[in-house]
Amino acid sequence: MPASDLRLSTVDSPSDELMNALGTLFELGKYSDLTITSGIRRYAVHKAIVCSRSGFFDGACSNPFKESESGTIDLSEDDPEAVDHMVHYFYHLEYLTTPRVQPQGTTLSSPLASPISQKHLSFDSIIDENHSEVDEIESAAEQQAKGSASNLTLHAKVYAIAEKYGIQGLKTMAKNKFSAQMAYHWDSPEVPLAIQEVYETTVDSDRGLRDVITSTFRCYPELAQRRDVEAVVKETPELAWELFRVGWDLPLTLSS
């Protein structure tokens, strides 16, 4: 191998070089010209990075609002963990790359959870009825879901905050991760909480995560026999209506 080729093979690729530089900017806060606050957390960010990715941040910084004058945007009303992952995504194009520790007292052997089935839910069956998003499911999301603790509720929160602030790439990533987690953790005790989170934070016309949930019930009707899931369905009229239509093999949306 020529010496010049050897030197090129030992350095980062241009894309790696860029991502490493962005990660360093995030970690050190160098050249920061904007601060995002979330409770006691403060993030030294850069307008060129966050405003070019979100219409909300662009508007807050380019119009005569208090945020543009103070150089601070307060997101304390949002879920702090979702904010943390959103900001991380701005600089890394990824979030939650390491498994979260399973909460104490929450195991897959919970008496409220149905027995683990020998059949395995595939990605192809956790998408909408038209199967139009198979190609969008990222292999990285699938690999992260294997063997990791359930993060369904977290991904639902990230999906909601991405929708709120108009970050389409993050929204797509959160949906992919939610789909992957549901495929591997459909019998997790966290499922009722995730269902509740999805139906409380998304509108009826946003079918992204809702279709994942109804597809899971379609694939695993025994999920409806769990008492904790039944309680959530009773408290969520929209889901109850959708499951009624699923039971009768009807489309989830009424034709005009």
N, C-alpha and C positions, 0 to 999 in steps of 0.2 A: 504494500500500500504506500503510495507517495506520501511524503511528509506533510504536504499541504492537506491531503485528505484526512490524515490522522489527526491533525490539529482541529479540523472541522468536526470530527466525530466526537471530540472530547468536550465541546462547548454545547451550551443549550441551543435548542432550535430558536428561531426568531419568536415564535409564539410563546415558548417557555420563558424567554428573556423578557417579553412584555408582561406576562402574568407575574413573574417574580418581581418586576419593578413595581407593578400595581400593588402587589402584596406588601412590599416594603413601604410604599407610600401610606398604606392603610395602617400598618403597625407603628410607624414612627410619627405619622401625622405631619410630615414635612410638606411645606407649601400649602397647608390647609387654609382655605378661605371661607369655610362654613362649618358650623357645629350643629350636630343633631343630638338632642337630649331625649332621654327616655328614663324617667324616674331619676335615679342617682347616676345613671350611665351617661357618659358624654362621648360622642364620636367626632373626631376631627376629620372632616371629609373635604372633598374638592368639588366645587360647582361644576367644573367641566365634566366630571365623571358622573355625578348623580343627576344633574339637570338634563344631561343629554339622554338619560335613560328613563326619565319619569316626567310626564307633563305636570304633575303636581309640584315637584321640586322646581321645575323650570318656571312655572308661574309664580311660585312663592318668592323666587330670587330675582325675577325680571320685572315684577310689578311693584308699585309703591306700597307694599305691605310692611308690617312691622318686622317680618322675618328678613326682608331684604335690607332693612336699615340696621337691625341688630346683628345680622349674620348668624342667627340662631333659629333653628326650627325645632319646636317642642312636640314630640310624639308620645308624651307621657300617657295619653288616653288610649294608646294602642297596646297590645300585648307586648311586654318587654322582650320576651324570647323571640317573637316574630320579628320585631324591629331589629334585634341583634343579627338574625339570619339574613334579613333584607340588606342591611348595610354590608355584611360579609359578602353577600352575593355581588354587590356592586363592584367589588375589587377582585373577586376570585372566580366569578361565574359558577359558583357552587355553594352549597351550604350543607351542614350536618354531614361531614365526610367521615366522622368517627361515630361508632354506635353509642347511643345513649344508654345509661345504666337503667335496668329495669327497676321501677319503683318498688319499694318494700311492700310486701303483702299482695303483690300483683304477679301472679304466675299463670302459666298456661294450664295448670291443673286446677284452677279455681272451680268450685262446685257450680258456679253459674255458667261456666263455659261448657259448650257441647264437647263430647269426646273428639279427639283429633282423628279426622278421617284419613283413610289410606289413600283416597284420591287427592290429587293436587290441582289446585285452581291455576289455570294457565293465564298468561297475559292476554291471549286472544279472546278469552271469555270475560275479561274484566274491562271491556271497552263498550262503546255504544253499539246499538243494534246494527248499524251500517258497517261496523268494523273498519271505520275510516281512519283510525288513529293507531293502527298496529305499528306502522313504521316510525311513529313518534316516541314509542316507549324506548327509553335509553337503556342500553345494557348496563350502564353504570348504576342506574337506579335498581335494577334487578339484582346485581351483585351485592349492593349495600343492604338490600332487604334480606338476603339469605343469611340466616344465623344471627341476625341482629334483633334487638328488642323492638317491640312495636313503637312506631312514632306517628301513628295515624293522626292523632289530634294535633300534633305539632305541624304536620304537613298541611292539614286543613287550615290552621291559623296562618301559615305562610302564604297559602293560596289566597286567603281572604285579604291579607295586607297587600299582596301583589296586585290584586284586582282594584283595591281602594286607591292605590297610588299609580296605577297604570303601568306596571312593569311586566310586560307580556312574557318576556323570556323567563322570569322567575315564576310566573303563574303556570306556564307550561311545565317547568321543572318540578314544581310542587305537585302538579297533577300526576306526572310520571312517577314520582316517588310515592305518592298516595296509592296509586294503582299497584305498584310493586309491593308495597307493604300489605295492602289488602289481599293480594294474591297469596302471600306467605303467612299472614297473620289474621285471616278471616275469622278464626275462632278465638282471637285474643279477648281478654276481659276489657280491653280498651275500646273495642268496637262501639259499644253504646255511646261512650263519650264522644268519639269521633263523629258518629252519626249526628248527634245533637249539635256539635260544633258546625258541621257542614250546613245543616238546615237553618241554623240561627244566623249564619254569616254570609250566606249566598242568597241571591234572588232566584225566583222560580225559573226565569229564562236562562240562567247560567247553569247549564247542564253538566259542566265539567266533572265535578266530584259526585254530584247526585246520580249521574248515570253509572258511575263506578259502584255506588252503593246498591242501586236497584239491580244491577247486573250480578252483584254478589248474592243477593237474595234469590235471584233467578237460578243461579248455579247451586246454591246451598239453601234450599227451603227450610232445612232443619234449624237454620239460624233464627228463624222466627219463633221457635219453640223455647228459646232461652228467656227466662223471666226478666232479666235485666234489659234485654233487647225489646221484649214486649212492652215494658214500661215506657221506654223511649218512643216506641211507635204510637202508643196511646196519647203521649204528650205532643206528638208532632203530626198534626192533621195532614199536612202536605205529603209526608212520607206514607201515611196510612192510605191516602188516596192513590198514590203511585203504586204501592204494593197491591192494592185491590186490582188495579189494571194489569199489573204483572201476573197476578194469579189467574186472570181471565185471558192472558196472552193478548192484551190490547196495547196499542201504542201509548206511550206516556203522555204525549201531547195530543190534544184534541184538534182535529182538522177544522179549518175555518169554513 
